[in-house]
């Protein structure tokens, strides 16, 4: 089941024109390419999210280290 890119009504897969608003729908090749690009963007976003989480954990670890051992260095 697909949806019209203009009005959002549900359409049967492969329909070239919307039966509700009459606007032309993108071809199957374009839809496949857009799906592949969307998946690539999702993978990049996931990688960036994981990197940010790792950086936050490293910063927290560094702060805990500084709090624990920074106080022992007072002369």
PQR file with spaces between the fields and no chain letter, atoms N, CA, C, O and H, PARSE charges and radii, in Angstrom:
ATOM       1  N    UNK     1       0.853   -1.166    0.000 -0.4000 1.5000
ATOM       2  CA   UNK     1       0.000    0.000    0.000 -0.0000 2.0000
ATOM       3  C    UNK     1       0.905    1.236    0.000  0.5500 1.7000
ATOM       4  O    UNK     1       1.854    1.319    0.780 -0.5500 1.4000
ATOM       5  N    UNK     2       0.608    2.176   -0.864 -0.4000 1.5000
ATOM       6  CA   UNK     2       1.366    3.416   -0.973 -0.0000 2.0000
ATOM       7  C    UNK     2       0.438    4.588   -0.648  0.5500 1.7000
ATOM       8  O    UNK     2      -0.770    4.416   -0.490 -0.5500 1.4000
ATOM       9  H    UNK     2      -0.163    2.109   -1.498  0.4000 1.0000
ATOM      10  N    UNK     3       1.022    5.766   -0.553 -0.4000 1.5000
ATOM      11  CA   UNK     3       0.255    6.962   -0.269 -0.0000 2.0000
ATOM      12  C    UNK     3       0.607    8.046   -1.272  0.5500 1.7000
ATOM      13  O    UNK     3       1.754    8.144   -1.708 -0.5500 1.4000
ATOM      14  H    UNK     3       2.004    5.905   -0.682  0.4000 1.0000
ATOM      15  N    UNK     4      -0.365    8.852   -1.636 -0.4000 1.5000
ATOM      16  CA   UNK     4      -0.151    9.939   -2.582 -0.0000 2.0000
ATOM      17  C    UNK     4       0.819   10.946   -1.980  0.5500 1.7000
ATOM      18  O    UNK     4       0.695   11.316   -0.813 -0.5500 1.4000
ATOM      19  H    UNK     4      -1.297    8.773   -1.282  0.4000 1.0000
ATOM      20  N    UNK     5       1.782   11.385   -2.781 -0.4000 1.5000
ATOM      21  CA   UNK     5       2.776   12.342   -2.291 -0.0000 2.0000
ATOM      22  C    UNK     5       2.179   13.741   -2.145  0.5500 1.7000
ATOM      23  O    UNK     5       2.786   14.607   -1.515 -0.5500 1.4000
ATOM      24  H    UNK     5       1.882   11.084   -3.729  0.4000 1.0000
ATOM      25  N    UNK     6       1.005   13.969   -2.715 -0.4000 1.5000
ATOM      26  CA   UNK     6       0.378   15.286   -2.651 -0.0000 2.0000
ATOM      27  C    UNK     6      -0.718   15.361   -1.591  0.5500 1.7000
ATOM      28  O    UNK     6      -0.686   16.226   -0.716 -0.5500 1.4000
ATOM      29  H    UNK     6       0.511   13.265   -3.226  0.4000 1.0000
ATOM      30  N    UNK     7      -1.693   14.442   -1.676 -0.4000 1.5000
ATOM      31  CA   UNK     7      -2.846   14.533   -0.770 -0.0000 2.0000
ATOM      32  C    UNK     7      -2.803   13.536    0.381  0.5500 1.7000
ATOM      33  O    UNK     7      -3.558   13.677    1.343 -0.5500 1.4000
ATOM      34  H    UNK     7      -1.719   13.739   -2.386  0.4000 1.0000
ATOM      35  N    UNK     8      -1.924   12.519    0.298 -0.4000 1.5000
ATOM      36  CA   UNK     8      -1.764   11.566    1.389 -0.0000 2.0000
ATOM      37  C    UNK     8      -2.756   10.420    1.400  0.5500 1.7000
ATOM      38  O    UNK     8      -2.709    9.587    2.305 -0.5500 1.4000
ATOM      39  H    UNK     8      -1.311   12.405   -0.484  0.4000 1.0000
ATOM      40  N    UNK     9      -3.643   10.349    0.435 -0.4000 1.5000
ATOM      41  CA   UNK     9      -4.609    9.250    0.388 -0.0000 2.0000
ATOM      42  C    UNK     9      -3.903    7.942    0.046  0.5500 1.7000
ATOM      43  O    UNK     9      -2.890    7.939   -0.654 -0.5500 1.4000
ATOM      44  H    UNK     9      -3.681   11.026   -0.300  0.4000 1.0000
ATOM      45  N    UNK    10      -4.441    6.839    0.539 -0.4000 1.5000
ATOM      46  CA   UNK    10      -3.830    5.544    0.262 -0.0000 2.0000
ATOM      47  C    UNK    10      -4.115    5.123   -1.175  0.5500 1.7000
ATOM      48  O    UNK    10      -5.217    5.298   -1.695 -0.5500 1.4000
ATOM      49  H    UNK    10      -5.264    6.841    1.107  0.4000 1.0000
ATOM      50  N    UNK    11      -3.084    4.561   -1.794 -0.4000 1.5000
ATOM      51  CA   UNK    11      -3.160    4.120   -3.179 -0.0000 2.0000
ATOM      52  C    UNK    11      -2.646    2.695   -3.276  0.5500 1.7000
ATOM      53  O    UNK    11      -1.912    2.226   -2.406 -0.5500 1.4000
ATOM      54  H    UNK    11      -2.188    4.419   -1.372  0.4000 1.0000
ATOM      55  N    UNK    12      -3.033    2.024   -4.322 -0.4000 1.5000
ATOM      56  CA   UNK    12      -2.471    0.706   -4.599 -0.0000 2.0000
ATOM      57  C    UNK    12      -1.060    0.882   -5.128  0.5500 1.7000
ATOM      58  O    UNK    12      -0.782    1.849   -5.837 -0.5500 1.4000
ATOM      59  H    UNK    12      -3.629    2.406   -5.029  0.4000 1.0000
ATOM      60  N    UNK    13      -0.170   -0.033   -4.797 -0.4000 1.5000
ATOM      61  CA   UNK    13       1.201    0.042   -5.294 -0.0000 2.0000
ATOM      62  C    UNK    13       1.215    0.087   -6.814  0.5500 1.7000
ATOM      63  O    UNK    13       0.435   -0.600   -7.473 -0.5500 1.4000
ATOM      64  H    UNK    13      -0.396   -0.819   -4.222  0.4000 1.0000
ATOM      65  N    UNK    14       2.104    0.898   -7.362 -0.4000 1.5000
ATOM      66  CA   UNK    14       2.276    0.969   -8.801 -0.0000 2.0000
ATOM      67  C    UNK    14       1.363    1.946   -9.513  0.5500 1.7000
ATOM      68  O    UNK    14       1.480    2.101  -10.729 -0.5500 1.4000
ATOM      69  H    UNK    14       2.737    1.457   -6.827  0.4000 1.0000
ATOM      70  N    UNK    15       0.465    2.606   -8.816 -0.4000 1.5000
ATOM      71  CA   UNK    15      -0.417    3.575   -9.476 -0.0000 2.0000
ATOM      72  C    UNK    15       0.399    4.791   -9.885  0.5500 1.7000
ATOM      73  O    UNK    15       1.186    5.313   -9.095 -0.5500 1.4000
ATOM      74  H    UNK    15       0.370    2.479   -7.828  0.4000 1.0000
ATOM      75  N    UNK    16       0.211    5.237  -11.111 -0.4000 1.5000
ATOM      76  CA   UNK    16       0.970    6.383  -11.618 -0.0000 2.0000
ATOM      77  C    UNK    16       0.299    7.705  -11.282  0.5500 1.7000
ATOM      78  O    UNK    16       0.964    8.738  -11.197 -0.5500 1.4000
ATOM      79  H    UNK    16      -0.428    4.813  -11.753  0.4000 1.0000
ATOM      80  N    UNK    17      -1.019    7.678  -11.090 -0.4000 1.5000
ATOM      81  CA   UNK    17      -1.760    8.893  -10.771 -0.0000 2.0000
ATOM      82  C    UNK    17      -2.676    8.626   -9.587  0.5500 1.7000
ATOM      83  O    UNK    17      -3.231    7.536   -9.449 -0.5500 1.4000
ATOM      84  H    UNK    17      -1.559    6.839  -11.159  0.4000 1.0000
ATOM      85  N    UNK    18      -2.826    9.630   -8.737 -0.4000 1.5000
ATOM      86  CA   UNK    18      -3.706    9.504   -7.578 -0.0000 2.0000
ATOM      87  C    UNK    18      -5.156    9.525   -8.043  0.5500 1.7000
ATOM      88  O    UNK    18      -5.545   10.377   -8.841 -0.5500 1.4000
ATOM      89  H    UNK    18      -2.375   10.515   -8.849  0.4000 1.0000
ATOM      90  N    UNK    19      -5.948    8.595   -7.548 -0.4000 1.5000
ATOM      91  CA   UNK    19      -7.356    8.541   -7.943 -0.0000 2.0000
ATOM      92  C    UNK    19      -8.187    9.602   -7.218  0.5500 1.7000
ATOM      93  O    UNK    19      -9.348    9.818   -7.564 -0.5500 1.4000
ATOM      94  H    UNK    19      -5.632    7.902   -6.900  0.4000 1.0000
ATOM      95  N    UNK    20      -7.601   10.267   -6.213 -0.4000 1.5000
ATOM      96  CA   UNK    20      -8.330   11.291   -5.466 -0.0000 2.0000
ATOM      97  C    UNK    20      -8.026   12.699   -5.978  0.5500 1.7000
ATOM      98  O    UNK    20      -8.938   13.476   -6.259 -0.5500 1.4000
ATOM      99  H    UNK    20      -6.658   10.091   -5.932  0.4000 1.0000
ATOM     100  N    UNK    21      -6.714   13.025   -6.097 -0.4000 1.5000
ATOM     101  CA   UNK    21      -6.362   14.387   -6.528 -0.0000 2.0000
ATOM     102  C    UNK    21      -5.851   14.453   -7.963  0.5500 1.7000
ATOM     103  O    UNK    21      -5.757   15.541   -8.531 -0.5500 1.4000
ATOM     104  H    UNK    21      -5.973   12.394   -5.868  0.4000 1.0000
ATOM     105  N    UNK    22      -5.520   13.308   -8.557 -0.4000 1.5000
ATOM     106  CA   UNK    22      -5.090   13.267   -9.945 -0.0000 2.0000
ATOM     107  C    UNK    22      -3.626   13.564  -10.189  0.5500 1.7000
ATOM     108  O    UNK    22      -3.178   13.526  -11.335 -0.5500 1.4000
ATOM     109  H    UNK    22      -5.597   12.424   -8.096  0.4000 1.0000
ATOM     110  N    UNK    23      -2.875   13.856   -9.158 -0.4000 1.5000
ATOM     111  CA   UNK    23      -1.458   14.182   -9.344 -0.0000 2.0000
ATOM     112  C    UNK    23      -0.636   12.937   -9.637  0.5500 1.7000
ATOM     113  O    UNK    23      -0.909   11.847   -9.134 -0.5500 1.4000
ATOM     114  H    UNK    23      -3.239   13.887   -8.227  0.4000 1.0000
ATOM     115  N    UNK    24       0.386   13.141  -10.473 -0.4000 1.5000
ATOM     116  CA   UNK    24       1.273   12.043  -10.851 -0.0000 2.0000
ATOM     117  C    UNK    24       2.128   11.637   -9.656  0.5500 1.7000
ATOM     118  O    UNK    24       2.567   12.477   -8.869 -0.5500 1.4000
ATOM     119  H    UNK    24       0.607   14.026  -10.881  0.4000 1.0000
ATOM     120  N    UNK    25       2.351   10.348   -9.540 -0.4000 1.5000
ATOM     121  CA   UNK    25       3.145    9.787   -8.450 -0.0000 2.0000
ATOM     122  C    UNK    25       4.546    9.461   -8.949  0.5500 1.7000
ATOM     123  O    UNK    25       4.729    9.217  -10.142 -0.5500 1.4000
ATOM     124  H    UNK    25       1.995    9.666  -10.178  0.4000 1.0000
ATOM     125  N    UNK    26       5.530    9.450   -8.069 -0.4000 1.5000
ATOM     126  CA   UNK    26       6.889    9.123   -8.508 -0.0000 2.0000
ATOM     127  C    UNK    26       6.982    7.672   -8.972  0.5500 1.7000
ATOM     128  O    UNK    26       6.239    6.807   -8.508 -0.5500 1.4000
ATOM     129  H    UNK    26       5.381    9.648   -7.100  0.4000 1.0000
ATOM     130  N    UNK    27       7.909    7.424   -9.895 -0.4000 1.5000
ATOM     131  CA   UNK    27       8.106    6.073  -10.409 -0.0000 2.0000
ATOM     132  C    UNK    27       8.751    5.168   -9.373  0.5500 1.7000
ATOM     133  O    UNK    27       9.317    5.644   -8.389 -0.5500 1.4000
ATOM     134  H    UNK    27       8.513    8.127  -10.271  0.4000 1.0000
ATOM     135  N    UNK    28       8.666    3.888   -9.592 -0.4000 1.5000
ATOM     136  CA   UNK    28       9.192    2.894   -8.650 -0.0000 2.0000
ATOM     137  C    UNK    28      10.708    3.013   -8.489  0.5500 1.7000
ATOM     138  O    UNK    28      11.230    2.806   -7.394 -0.5500 1.4000
ATOM     139  H    UNK    28       8.206    3.501  -10.391  0.4000 1.0000
ATOM     140  N    UNK    29      11.418    3.344   -9.568 -0.4000 1.5000
ATOM     141  CA   UNK    29      12.876    3.490   -9.475 -0.0000 2.0000
ATOM     142  C    UNK    29      13.245    4.638   -8.550  0.5500 1.7000
ATOM     143  O    UNK    29      14.168    4.515   -7.745 -0.5500 1.4000
ATOM     144  H    UNK    29      10.994    3.513  -10.458  0.4000 1.0000
ATOM     145  N    UNK    30      12.531    5.751   -8.659 -0.4000 1.5000
ATOM     146  CA   UNK    30      12.795    6.893   -7.787 -0.0000 2.0000
ATOM     147  C    UNK    30      12.495    6.538   -6.339  0.5500 1.7000
ATOM     148  O    UNK    30      13.252    6.898   -5.437 -0.5500 1.4000
ATOM     149  H    UNK    30      11.782    5.851   -9.313  0.4000 1.0000
ATOM     150  N    UNK    31      11.403    5.842   -6.117 -0.4000 1.5000
ATOM     151  CA   UNK    31      11.041    5.455   -4.748 -0.0000 2.0000
ATOM     152  C    UNK    31      12.108    4.545   -4.151  0.5500 1.7000
ATOM     153  O    UNK    31      12.489    4.722   -2.994 -0.5500 1.4000
ATOM     154  H    UNK    31      10.788    5.550   -6.849  0.4000 1.0000
ATOM     155  N    UNK    32      12.597    3.573   -4.921 -0.4000 1.5000
ATOM     156  CA   UNK    32      13.647    2.678   -4.430 -0.0000 2.0000
ATOM     157  C    UNK    32      14.917    3.454   -4.098  0.5500 1.7000
ATOM     158  O    UNK    32      15.547    3.206   -3.070 -0.5500 1.4000
ATOM     159  H    UNK    32      12.288    3.429   -5.861  0.4000 1.0000
ATOM     160  N    UNK    33      15.297    4.396   -4.970 -0.4000 1.5000
ATOM     161  CA   UNK    33      16.494    5.194   -4.718 -0.0000 2.0000
ATOM     162  C    UNK    33      16.334    6.037   -3.457  0.5500 1.7000
ATOM     163  O    UNK    33      17.265    6.153   -2.660 -0.5500 1.4000
ATOM     164  H    UNK    33      14.785    4.597   -5.805  0.4000 1.0000
ATOM     165  N    UNK    34      15.162    6.620   -3.278 -0.4000 1.5000
ATOM     166  CA   UNK    34      14.914    7.420   -2.078 -0.0000 2.0000
ATOM     167  C    UNK    34      14.932    6.561   -0.814  0.5500 1.7000
ATOM     168  O    UNK    34      15.411    7.000    0.232 -0.5500 1.4000
ATOM     169  H    UNK    34      14.406    6.526   -3.926  0.4000 1.0000
ATOM     170  N    UNK    35      14.408    5.330   -0.914 -0.4000 1.5000
ATOM     171  CA   UNK    35      14.455    4.428    0.239 -0.0000 2.0000
ATOM     172  C    UNK    35      15.893    4.070    0.605  0.5500 1.7000
ATOM     173  O    UNK    35      16.244    4.007    1.783 -0.5500 1.4000
ATOM     174  H    UNK    35      14.019    4.974   -1.764  0.4000 1.0000
ATOM     175  N    UNK    36      16.726    3.836   -0.417 -0.4000 1.5000
ATOM     176  CA   UNK    36      18.135    3.532   -0.156 -0.0000 2.0000
ATOM     177  C    UNK    36      18.838    4.722    0.489  0.5500 1.7000
ATOM     178  O    UNK    36      19.609    4.553    1.433 -0.5500 1.4000
ATOM     179  H    UNK    36      16.441    3.887   -1.374  0.4000 1.0000
ATOM     180  N    UNK    37      18.573    5.926   -0.019 -0.4000 1.5000
ATOM     181  CA   UNK    37      19.187    7.120    0.557 -0.0000 2.0000
ATOM     182  C    UNK    37      18.719    7.344    1.994  0.5500 1.7000
ATOM     183  O    UNK    37      19.510    7.730    2.855 -0.5500 1.4000
ATOM     184  H    UNK    37      17.947    6.063   -0.786  0.4000 1.0000
ATOM     185  N    UNK    38      17.444    7.103    2.248 -0.4000 1.5000
ATOM     186  CA   UNK    38      16.913    7.248    3.602 -0.0000 2.0000
ATOM     187  C    UNK    38      17.580    6.262    4.552  0.5500 1.7000
ATOM     188  O    UNK    38      17.883    6.615    5.691 -0.5500 1.4000
ATOM     189  H    UNK    38      16.802    6.790    1.548  0.4000 1.0000
ATOM     190  N    UNK    39      17.812    5.043    4.106 -0.4000 1.5000
ATOM     191  CA   UNK    39      18.485    4.043    4.940 -0.0000 2.0000
ATOM     192  C    UNK    39      19.924    4.454    5.221  0.5500 1.7000
ATOM     193  O    UNK    39      20.408    4.274    6.338 -0.5500 1.4000
ATOM     194  H    UNK    39      17.566    4.756    3.180  0.4000 1.0000
ATOM     195  N    UNK    40      20.608    5.000    4.234 -0.4000 1.5000
ATOM     196  CA   UNK    40      21.974    5.484    4.441 -0.0000 2.0000
ATOM     197  C    UNK    40      21.992    6.612    5.463  0.5500 1.7000
ATOM     198  O    UNK    40      22.872    6.657    6.322 -0.5500 1.4000
ATOM     199  H    UNK    40      20.215    5.146    3.326  0.4000 1.0000
ATOM     200  N    UNK    41      21.033    7.516    5.376 -0.4000 1.5000
ATOM     201  CA   UNK    41      20.950    8.628    6.335 -0.0000 2.0000
ATOM     202  C    UNK    41      20.685    8.090    7.732  0.5500 1.7000
ATOM     203  O    UNK    41      21.273    8.570    8.701 -0.5500 1.4000
ATOM     204  H    UNK    41      20.318    7.480    4.678  0.4000 1.0000
ATOM     205  N    UNK    42      19.799    7.087    7.849 -0.4000 1.5000
ATOM     206  CA   UNK    42      19.535    6.482    9.166 -0.0000 2.0000
ATOM     207  C    UNK    42      20.797    5.868    9.755  0.5500 1.7000
ATOM     208  O    UNK    42      21.053    6.001   10.952 -0.5500 1.4000
ATOM     209  H    UNK    42      19.322    6.697    7.062  0.4000 1.0000
ATOM     210  N    UNK    43      21.593    5.191    8.918 -0.4000 1.5000
ATOM     211  CA   UNK    43      22.831    4.564    9.390 -0.0000 2.0000
ATOM     212  C    UNK    43      23.829    5.624    9.858  0.5500 1.7000
ATOM     213  O    UNK    43      24.480    5.450   10.888 -0.5500 1.4000
ATOM     214  H    UNK    43      21.385    5.082    7.946  0.4000 1.0000
ATOM     215  N    UNK    44      23.950    6.707    9.114 -0.4000 1.5000
ATOM     216  CA   UNK    44      24.863    7.789    9.494 -0.0000 2.0000
ATOM     217  C    UNK    44      24.405    8.424   10.797  0.5500 1.7000
ATOM     218  O    UNK    44      25.221    8.688   11.680 -0.5500 1.4000
ATOM     219  H    UNK    44      23.420    6.848    8.278  0.4000 1.0000
ATOM     220  N    UNK    45      23.110    8.671   10.924 -0.4000 1.5000
ATOM     221  CA   UNK    45      22.580    9.261   12.155 -0.0000 2.0000
ATOM     222  C    UNK    45      22.820    8.346   13.352  0.5500 1.7000
ATOM     223  O    UNK    45      23.139    8.823   14.441 -0.5500 1.4000
ATOM     224  H    UNK    45      22.447    8.456   10.207  0.4000 1.0000
ATOM     225  N    UNK    46      22.670    7.047   13.160 -0.4000 1.5000
ATOM     226  CA   UNK    46      22.916    6.087   14.235 -0.0000 2.0000
ATOM     227  C    UNK    46      24.386    6.103   14.638  0.5500 1.7000
ATOM     228  O    UNK    46      24.702    6.085   15.827 -0.5500 1.4000
ATOM     229  H    UNK    46      22.410    6.660   12.275  0.4000 1.0000
ATOM     230  N    UNK    47      25.284    6.136   13.657 -0.4000 1.5000
ATOM     231  CA   UNK    47      26.717    6.191   13.948 -0.0000 2.0000
ATOM     232  C    UNK    47      27.062    7.463   14.721  0.5500 1.7000
ATOM     233  O    UNK    47      27.831    7.424   15.681 -0.5500 1.4000
ATOM     234  H    UNK    47      25.027    6.150   12.690  0.4000 1.0000
ATOM     235  N    UNK    48      26.485    8.598   14.294 -0.4000 1.5000
ATOM     236  CA   UNK    48      26.760    9.862   14.972 -0.0000 2.0000
ATOM     237  C    UNK    48      26.222    9.842   16.396  0.5500 1.7000
ATOM     238  O    UNK    48      26.862   10.361   17.310 -0.5500 1.4000
ATOM     239  H    UNK    48      25.860    8.631   13.514  0.4000 1.0000
ATOM     240  N    UNK    49      25.066    9.256   16.585 -0.4000 1.5000
ATOM     241  CA   UNK    49      24.474    9.145   17.915 -0.0000 2.0000
ATOM     242  C    UNK    49      25.350    8.288   18.819  0.5500 1.7000
ATOM     243  O    UNK    49      25.560    8.622   19.985 -0.5500 1.4000
ATOM     244  H    UNK    49      24.545    8.835   15.842  0.4000 1.0000
ATOM     245  N    UNK    50      25.858    7.186   18.283 -0.4000 1.5000
ATOM     246  CA   UNK    50      26.737    6.319   19.059 -0.0000 2.0000
ATOM     247  C    UNK    50      28.031    7.044   19.421  0.5500 1.7000
ATOM     248  O    UNK    50      28.524    6.901   20.540 -0.5500 1.4000
ATOM     249  H    UNK    50      25.687    6.915   17.336  0.4000 1.0000
ATOM     250  N    UNK    51      28.586    7.817   18.491 -0.4000 1.5000
ATOM     251  CA   UNK    51      29.805    8.566   18.764 -0.0000 2.0000
ATOM     252  C    UNK    51      29.575    9.604   19.850  0.5500 1.7000
ATOM     253  O    UNK    51      30.419    9.785   20.727 -0.5500 1.4000
ATOM     254  H    UNK    51      28.185    7.933   17.582  0.4000 1.0000
ATOM     255  N    UNK    52      28.431   10.289   19.794 -0.4000 1.5000
ATOM     256  CA   UNK    52      28.119   11.278   20.818 -0.0000 2.0000
ATOM     257  C    UNK    52      27.969   10.627   22.181  0.5500 1.7000
ATOM     258  O    UNK    52      28.411   11.182   23.187 -0.5500 1.4000
ATOM     259  H    UNK    52      27.746   10.141   19.081  0.4000 1.0000
ATOM     260  N    UNK    53      27.350    9.455   22.223 -0.4000 1.5000
ATOM     261  CA   UNK    53      27.188    8.739   23.488 -0.0000 2.0000
ATOM     262  C    UNK    53      28.552    8.323   24.039  0.5500 1.7000
ATOM     263  O    UNK    53      28.784    8.411   25.245 -0.5500 1.4000
ATOM     264  H    UNK    53      26.992    9.004   21.406  0.4000 1.0000
ATOM     265  N    UNK    54      29.455    7.871   23.166 -0.4000 1.5000
ATOM     266  CA   UNK    54      30.799    7.498   23.603 -0.0000 2.0000
ATOM     267  C    UNK    54      31.554    8.714   24.134  0.5500 1.7000
ATOM     268  O    UNK    54      32.237    8.625   25.154 -0.5500 1.4000
ATOM     269  H    UNK    54      29.267    7.800   22.186  0.4000 1.0000
ATOM     270  N    UNK    55      31.434    9.842   23.451 -0.4000 1.5000
ATOM     271  CA   UNK    55      32.110   11.050   23.903 -0.0000 2.0000
ATOM     272  C    UNK    55      31.566   11.509   25.249  0.5500 1.7000
ATOM     273  O    UNK    55      32.332   11.941   26.111 -0.5500 1.4000
ATOM     274  H    UNK    55      30.879    9.914   22.623  0.4000 1.0000
ATOM     275  N    UNK    56      30.260   11.421   25.438 -0.4000 1.5000
ATOM     276  CA   UNK    56      29.661   11.813   26.710 -0.0000 2.0000
ATOM     277  C    UNK    56      30.143   10.896   27.834  0.5500 1.7000
ATOM     278  O    UNK    56      30.422   11.360   28.939 -0.5500 1.4000
ATOM     279  H    UNK    56      29.638   11.071   24.737  0.4000 1.0000
ATOM     280  N    UNK    57      30.240    9.611   27.555 -0.4000 1.5000
ATOM     281  CA   UNK    57      30.722    8.669   28.568 -0.0000 2.0000
ATOM     282  C    UNK    57      32.185    8.951   28.906  0.5500 1.7000
ATOM     283  O    UNK    57      32.576    8.875   30.070 -0.5500 1.4000
ATOM     284  H    UNK    57      30.014    9.234   26.657  0.4000 1.0000
ATOM     285  N    UNK    58      32.990    9.275   27.900 -0.4000 1.5000
ATOM     286  CA   UNK    58      34.389    9.598   28.152 -0.0000 2.0000
ATOM     287  C    UNK    58      34.517   10.858   28.996  0.5500 1.7000
ATOM     288  O    UNK    58      35.349   10.921   29.902 -0.5500 1.4000
ATOM     289  H    UNK    58      32.672    9.337   26.955  0.4000 1.0000
ATOM     290  N    UNK    59      33.694   11.861   28.702 -0.4000 1.5000
ATOM     291  CA   UNK    59      33.734   13.102   29.478 -0.0000 2.0000
ATOM     292  C    UNK    59      33.320   12.847   30.918  0.5500 1.7000
ATOM     293  O    UNK    59      33.926   13.386   31.844 -0.5500 1.4000
ATOM     294  H    UNK    59      33.019   11.810   27.966  0.4000 1.0000
ATOM     295  N    UNK    60      32.296   12.032   31.113 -0.4000 1.5000
ATOM     296  CA   UNK    60      31.846   11.717   32.460 -0.0000 2.0000
ATOM     297  C    UNK    60      32.937   10.967   33.217  0.5500 1.7000
ATOM     298  O    UNK    60      33.188   11.247   34.389 -0.5500 1.4000
ATOM     299  H    UNK    60      31.804   11.594   30.360  0.4000 1.0000
ATOM     300  N    UNK    61      33.579   10.021   32.554 -0.4000 1.5000
ATOM     301  CA   UNK    61      34.665    9.276   33.178 -0.0000 2.0000
ATOM     302  C    UNK    61      35.805   10.222   33.550  0.5500 1.7000
ATOM     303  O    UNK    61      36.377   10.100   34.633 -0.5500 1.4000
ATOM     304  H    UNK    61      33.375    9.793   31.602  0.4000 1.0000
ATOM     305  N    UNK    62      36.138   11.154   32.674 -0.4000 1.5000
ATOM     306  CA   UNK    62      37.209   12.107   32.943 -0.0000 2.0000
ATOM     307  C    UNK    62      36.856   13.000   34.131  0.5500 1.7000
ATOM     308  O    UNK    62      37.712   13.290   34.967 -0.5500 1.4000
ATOM     309  H    UNK    62      35.673   11.253   31.794  0.4000 1.0000
ATOM     310  N    UNK    63      35.608   13.434   34.205 -0.4000 1.5000
ATOM     311  CA   UNK    63      35.179   14.271   35.325 -0.0000 2.0000
ATOM     312  C    UNK    63      35.259   13.496   36.636  0.5500 1.7000
ATOM     313  O    UNK    63      35.702   14.035   37.650 -0.5500 1.4000
ATOM     314  H    UNK    63      34.913   13.199   33.525  0.4000 1.0000
ATOM     315  N    UNK    64      34.832   12.235   36.620 -0.4000 1.5000
ATOM     316  CA   UNK    64      34.907   11.426   37.830 -0.0000 2.0000
ATOM     317  C    UNK    64      36.361   11.212   38.240  0.5500 1.7000
ATOM     318  O    UNK    64      36.686   11.259   39.426 -0.5500 1.4000
ATOM     319  H    UNK    64      34.471   11.797   35.796  0.4000 1.0000
ATOM     320  N    UNK    65      37.223   10.980   37.276 -0.4000 1.5000
ATOM     321  CA   UNK    65      38.648   10.809   37.553 -0.0000 2.0000
ATOM     322  C    UNK    65      39.221   12.073   38.177  0.5500 1.7000
ATOM     323  O    UNK    65      39.945   12.018   39.171 -0.5500 1.4000
ATOM     324  H    UNK    65      36.959   10.942   36.312  0.4000 1.0000
ATOM     325  N    UNK    66      38.886   13.211   37.578 -0.4000 1.5000
ATOM     326  CA   UNK    66      39.399   14.488   38.100 -0.0000 2.0000
ATOM     327  C    UNK    66      38.885   14.749   39.509  0.5500 1.7000
ATOM     328  O    UNK    66      39.628   15.250   40.353 -0.5500 1.4000
ATOM     329  H    UNK    66      38.298   13.256   36.770  0.4000 1.0000
ATOM     330  N    UNK    67      37.641   14.420   39.772 -0.4000 1.5000
ATOM     331  CA   UNK    67      37.093   14.628   41.103 -0.0000 2.0000
ATOM     332  C    UNK    67      37.771   13.720   42.122  0.5500 1.7000
ATOM     333  O    UNK    67      38.058   14.138   43.244 -0.5500 1.4000
ATOM     334  H    UNK    67      37.037   14.013   39.086  0.4000 1.0000
ATOM     335  N    UNK    68      38.023   12.490   41.730 -0.4000 1.5000
ATOM     336  CA   UNK    68      38.595   11.527   42.662 -0.0000 2.0000
ATOM     337  C    UNK    68      40.072   11.817   42.919  0.5500 1.7000
ATOM     338  O    UNK    68      40.503   11.846   44.071 -0.5500 1.4000
ATOM     339  H    UNK    68      37.790   12.150   40.819  0.4000 1.0000
ATOM     340  N    UNK    69      40.836   12.026   41.875 -0.4000 1.5000
ATOM     341  CA   UNK    69      42.278   12.162   42.041 -0.0000 2.0000
ATOM     342  C    UNK    69      42.746   13.603   42.084  0.5500 1.7000
ATOM     343  O    UNK    69      43.860   13.881   42.527 -0.5500 1.4000
ATOM     344  H    UNK    69      40.486   12.002   40.939  0.4000 1.0000
ATOM     345  N    UNK    70      41.917   14.510   41.634 -0.4000 1.5000
ATOM     346  CA   UNK    70      42.287   15.933   41.681 -0.0000 2.0000
ATOM     347  C    UNK    70      42.362   16.429   43.121  0.5500 1.7000
ATOM     348  O    UNK    70      43.174   17.302   43.429 -0.5500 1.4000
ATOM     349  H    UNK    70      41.012   14.283   41.274  0.4000 1.0000
ATOM     350  N    UNK    71      41.536   15.892   43.997 -0.4000 1.5000
ATOM     351  CA   UNK    71      41.531   16.318   45.397 -0.0000 2.0000
ATOM     352  C    UNK    71      42.751   15.812   46.147  0.5500 1.7000
ATOM     353  O    UNK    71      43.167   16.435   47.123 -0.5500 1.4000
ATOM     354  H    UNK    71      40.876   15.183   43.747  0.4000 1.0000
ATOM     355  N    UNK    72      43.331   14.709   45.722 -0.4000 1.5000
ATOM     356  CA   UNK    72      44.498   14.153   46.417 -0.0000 2.0000
ATOM     357  C    UNK    72      45.762   14.918   46.069  0.5500 1.7000
ATOM     358  O    UNK    72      46.768   14.764   46.761 -0.5500 1.4000
ATOM     359  H    UNK    72      42.992   14.203   44.928  0.4000 1.0000
ATOM     360  N    UNK    73      45.753   15.730   45.034 -0.4000 1.5000
ATOM     361  CA   UNK    73      46.954   16.449   44.624 -0.0000 2.0000
ATOM     362  C    UNK    73      47.155   17.758   45.387  0.5500 1.7000
ATOM     363  O    UNK    73      48.177   18.415   45.189 -0.5500 1.4000
ATOM     364  H    UNK    73      44.936   15.856   44.472  0.4000 1.0000
ATOM     365  N    UNK    74      46.267   18.143   46.210 -0.4000 1.5000
ATOM     366  CA   UNK    74      46.421   19.392   46.944 -0.0000 2.0000
ATOM     367  C    UNK    74      47.638   19.300   47.869  0.5500 1.7000
ATOM     368  O    UNK    74      47.820   18.326   48.600 -0.5500 1.4000
ATOM     369  H    UNK    74      45.437   17.610   46.371  0.4000 1.0000
ATOM     370  N    UNK    75      48.440   20.318   47.812 -0.4000 1.5000
ATOM     371  CA   UNK    75      49.693   20.309   48.575 -0.0000 2.0000
ATOM     372  C    UNK    75      49.583   21.224   49.708  0.5500 1.7000
ATOM     373  O    UNK    75      50.530   21.367   50.481 -0.5500 1.4000
ATOM     374  H    UNK    75      48.292   21.109   47.219  0.4000 1.0000
